[in-house]
């Protein structure tokens, strides 16, 4: 019985942690929250899809 409670608590705790991280990274913006922001071709300043531009049409 105690093992079941520990497993359920671990699953809910991990789920809560993942939701918290997702919300925090979402507040940072697309590229700031992305783990590949330094190597992503879309994050390049020369790219028409650069994350800092807002939309792709603003650089065209």
N, C-alpha and C positions, 0 to 999 in steps of 0.2 A: 504494500500500500504506500509506504513512504517513497519507494523508488518511482512509482507512478507520479506522485506529487512533484518530485524533483525533476523528472523528465518534462512534465507539463510546464513547470515554472521556467525551465531552461528554454523551451520552445517559445513561450510567450515573451520571455526576456529578450531573446535574440530577435524576435519579430519586432518588438518595440524599439530595439536599438537600430535595426535596419530602417524603420520608418523615420526615426529621429535623424539619422544620417542623410536620408533622402531629402528630407525637408531642409536641412541645413545646407546641403549642396545646391538645392534648388534656389535658395535665397542668394547664393553667390553668383548665379548666372550660369549659362550653358558651358562656356569654356573654363571658367574658374572652378566649377564643380567637377569637371571631367578629369579623370586620371591621366588622360593622354593629351592634355592641353599643350604640352611643349612639343610633342611630336606629331600632332594632328595637322594634316594639310589644310583643313578648313580653318584652323586657327591662324594660319599665316596672314600677315598683313596684306600681302599681294593678292590673296584669294578673294573673289567676289562674294564668297560665302563666309568671310571672316566673322567671328562671333561678335566682335566689337562694333561692327557696322550696323547691327540691328536687323536689316533686311538685305537681301541680295540685290534689290533694285537700287539701293542708295549709292552703290559704287559704279553703276553702269552709266 
